[in-house]
């Protein structure tokens, strides 16, 4: 179960690095427009906010990786749990306020990772 937890935490971290990339660098590009269902005008008007949001996703990824490499393994697991809880809350909020699929795409993997960590 420990390896599964590590793999799932890495998956969530990679997912958030991808969100960072989408929101900071592709927001006004065709891939970003399609992914977020934006028009070019709306994307241009909100690109600074999207970049800020992407930066926060990067912080979540960094926190998860920090927890994985932290020298004290027990403390590292607690760090991972904290950042996974942050991701879950963000997924719930996004699912309620923006689009229901955010709950599953963002919150689902984080919840699975948290459950795997709790089971070890």
N, C-alpha and C positions, 0 to 999 in steps of 0.2 A: 504494500500500500504506500510505502514511503516513496518509491520510484514514481508511482502514479501521481502522487501529490506534486512532486518536483516537475514532472512533465506537464501537468495541468497548470501549475503556476507559470511555467515558461510559456505555455500557450496563451494564457491571459496577458502576460507581458508583451508577447509578440503581437497579439491582437491590438493592444493599446499603442504600440509603436506604429502599427498600420493606420490606426485612427489618427495619430499625430500626423503622419504623412498625408493622409487624405485631407485633413482639415487645414494643415499649414501650407501645403504645396500644391494640392490638386483641387482646392475648393472652387476656383473659377475655371478650371479646365474641364473638358468634356467628361472625363471619368468622375470628377467630383460633382459636376452638375447632375449626372445620371444617378450616382450613388445617393445623393441627398435630395433628388427631385427638385432642384432649384432651377430658376431661370438665370440667364447670364446677368441680368440686371439685379436680381435679388442677391446673387452670390457676390457680385462686386460691392454691393452696399453693405454686406455683412462679413466681408473677408477678414477684417481685423478681429471681429468677435470669434469667428471660426478659428483663426490662428491662435487666439488666446485659449480657446477650448482644446485645441490640439496640443498646446503646451501642457495643459493640465493632464491630458492623457499620457503625455510623455513622463510627467512626474509619477503617475500611477505605475507605469512600466518600470521606471527607475527604482521606485520603492520595492516592487516585487523582486527585482533582480538583486537589490541590496539585501533583502531578506534571505535570498538564496545563497549569497556569498558571505553573509555575516559570519565572522569567526566563531562565535558562540552559537552552535546549531539550535539550541533551545530558544534563545532570544531571537534567532533568525526566523524561526517558525512563527513566533508572536508578531514579528514585523510583517511577515507574509499575510498572516491572518488579518492584521489591521488594514493593510492595503486591499486585500480581497473584500473586506467588509465595505471599504470605501467604493470599490467598483460595484458591488451589489447595490448599495444605496443609490449610486449614480444610475445604474440600470433601472432600478425601480422608478426613480424620478423621471428619467427619460421615457420609460414605458408609459407613465401616466400623463406626462406633459407634452410629449412630442409624437411618439409612434410606438405602438405596443410591441413591435418586433425588437425594439431596443432592449426591452426586458429580457428577451430570450438570447439575443446575440451578445449582449454585454454582461447581463446578470447571470445567465445560465452557466457559462463556463466558469465564472468566478465562484458561483455556489458549489459547483462540482469540485473545484479545487479546494475550497474551504472544507467541504465534507471529507475529502481525501486526507487533508491535513489533520482534521479532528479524529479520524479513524486510526492514525498512526500512534 
